[in-house]
Amino acid sequence: MQSEFVFAPSGYAMDLEGELAKALQARTEMISRKRNPKLWKPTDQMQSLAASEPAQKELHRRRVIGYVMTAVLFIAAAVLLVLGLTEPRSQRRIVFGAVFLLLALSRVLPSVSGGAGTRFAKAARQHLTSLRAADLSQKPTIRFTEDKMRIQSNLGGKDYDYNTMEAFVETPRLFLLTHSGAATVLQKQDLVLGTPEDFKEFFLSHAKPLSAELV
């Protein structure tokens, strides 16, 4: 097996936020499960129950009812607002129409803005902003050898022993490594020595962190 791998960071793409947010969420869940396994037992039981066929049928029925109710609220709001704004105007109809419209929007907006988790999306955005602000003219590299990871640039370097590595998450374009209370985000395209497949095997065998694959 190859004994050295090198990443030379380049510019981080603007559309990586979603991948990194999911990786951060997976990392947090893995560590939480390891530290508090008893807390996750009820959650896993509920997820198993929700995945059963009767539960899926009930969920589908509730979704259909929800869609119908939302449509009715929108229609009622439209009718009341049109009637209320038509001469002679009716303030009461306008108020009720506005209330129905707000109720309908409140049922739609949460599903639109949910995403992979607002907290993780914000953390991913902040991390990528920091990475894009890095001075690439200092020629930074992240080197993995038999006993450590070394982050190096023209300004100096720092070593991280593999026993400090907590978690490793792979996404289609990224590797997320968390260690010593920090996170290192590596783009697969920035691997200049070795291949992503060989690097993953090497790192997991040497660092032995918690790991997840979101590919």
HELIX and SHEET records of a PDB file:
HELIX    1   1 MET A   14  LEU A   16  5                                   3    
HELIX    2   2 GLU A   17  ARG A   35  1                                  19    
HELIX    3   3 PRO A   37  ALA A   50  1                                  14    
HELIX    4   4 GLU A   53  LEU A   85  1                                  33    
HELIX    5   5 GLN A   91  SER A  113  1                                  23    
HELIX    6   6 THR A  118  ARG A  132  1                                  15    
HELIX    7   7 LEU A  136  GLN A  138  5                                   3    
HELIX    8   8 TYR A  162  THR A  164  5                                   3    
HELIX    9   9 LYS A  188  ASP A  190  5                                   3    
HELIX   10  10 PRO A  196  ALA A  207  1                                  12    
SHEET    1   A 5 GLY A 156  ASP A 161  0                                        
SHEET    2   A 5 LYS A 148  SER A 153 -1                                        
SHEET    3   A 5 THR A 141  PHE A 144 -1                                        
SHEET    4   A 5 PHE A   5  PHE A   7 -1                                        
SHEET    5   A 5 LEU A 191  LEU A 193 -1                                        
SHEET    1   B 4 ALA A 182  GLN A 187  0                                        
SHEET    2   B 4 LEU A 174  HIS A 179 -1                                        
SHEET    3   B 4 MET A 165  GLU A 170 -1                                        
SHEET    4   B 4 LEU A 210  GLU A 213  1                                        
END                                                                             
